[in-house]
Amino acid sequence: MKNLPLGISTLSKLLENNCVYVDKTEYAYNLTSQSGVFFLSRPRRFGKSLFVDTLKEIFEGNQKLFEGLYIYNKWDWTKKYPVIKLDFAEGMLKSRKDLDETQSQLMRSQLGGALEPITGGGEGGTKGGKKGAADKAAKEAAQLAEEAKRQAAAASDALFAEQQRFLILQQTNPIAKAFTQYASQELVIQRELNQALKDAKGEKEKADLRETARLKQSANALELEQEMKRVREDALAPIEDLLKGQREQLRYEKDVTDLLQQGMLPERAKQVAEVRKMVRAQLESLDLSIANAKAAITEAEARGANAEQVERLKKALEDLEKARGSIKDKGKEAEAGVPAIKTEAKSPLDYIKEGAASAQEELAKLTNWGYQAVEAGKAIGAAFGTAFKDLISGSASAQEALASMMQSIANHFLDMAAQIIAQQITMMIYGTILKAPYRDWEIGRAHV
């Protein structure tokens, strides 16, 4: 069984350790036929370093490494090219100064003495020729170093932004967190296996170690699957609850509409629809219990439970089904028992008083500090969520996201103030009408 190449980013080491390798040399071969500067911007652990190392080995002509791979019979291995490879994976770069120093050290290690002070040798023309060639080599090396330094600075900025977004996602996104834990555990298992294999004596012990590691990896994968299932359920639960509430509300409104079309008065239709709604909720709960009881009976019979246990389960199922029928009957009785409501035509004064009471109630709610605190909390939460999403997706800078969040919060408070003023004006209008010196409300009643 091949090993997983966790933490390995060089082709030679990967092949030496008998690791799984997906042949990417066709992509490398196609890339070499194109000119230009290439920037690989894939996320972490997507094989960027390994692919760059593969390109290095190809250009350096290490044919033996590629035996059995796509590029083996297509590349001219008689030609070898000088390669400059700068690897910033080691250590931590905390400042631009650290980056410049690391860049300089890497360039010196790659170019050898080309960046060192050049001293002449020999006499006369020979000395001048060697010095001219050395100056030219030094100039070309300096230009290469400057270009590599510029590209490294740009890549460093992009990498830093990508790392920050990943760290934020890892801390706040349960999916990213689950995969990070899974990958970390896989790395630990692989390291422990590699260390144990070095100390193992004989092929049998090595095979046992690999089997133990495989079982650990299977358990780790199962844990990831269970965690992802829980994340999916948690994510879908609010949506399912919302959809369930909306479906129930639509059924309630349909019941009211149907009853009104049958000639029932509005208030009585609402009461009957409410009874049906409660009956449906109880039936839904019982249906779930009945389904669980049937599953329990099937499971008991499958595992060979004794007859007494199966009989008890069947008796419980029978009781649940009887209870379901009883609830349906009682629901019909409750519908029939809803009394007919007598209504009397309202006078204009009644409508105005009801409007004033409604406006007063709405104004009291808007000016209640508890209600204001709750609504403000919702607005701030929504604004922060939108700003955070824009920041993570890269569609807005931190400054733009903060400005957008503050604008949304300000709009909420302005809207709240506008609602309060509107209700106060409504109350003033109702008060003016009710204080009128004369109104023949009883005559007006006949016109309603």
Secondary structure, DSSP 8 states (H G I E B T S, - for coil): --B--TT---HHHHHHTTB-----HHHHHHHHTS-S-------TTSSHHHHHHHHHHHHTT-GGGGTTSTTTTTS-TT-----------SS---SHHHHHHHHHHHHHHHHGGGGS-----SSHHHHHHHHHHHHHHHHHHHHHHHHHHHHHHHHHHHHHHHHHHHHHHHHH-HHHHHHHHHHHHHHHHHHHHHHHHHH--SHHHHHHHHHHHHHHHHHHHHHHHHHHHHHHHHHHHHHHHHHHHHHHHHHHHHHHHHHHHTT--HHHHHHHHHHHHHHHHHHHHHHHHHHHHHHHHHHHHHTT--HHHHHHHHHHHHHHHHHHHHHHHHHHHHHHHS---------HHHHHHHHHHHHHHHHHHHH-HHHHHHHHHHHHHHHHHHHHHHHHHTSS-HHHHHHHHHHHHHHHHHHHHHHHHHHHHHHHHHHHHHT-S---HHHHHTT-
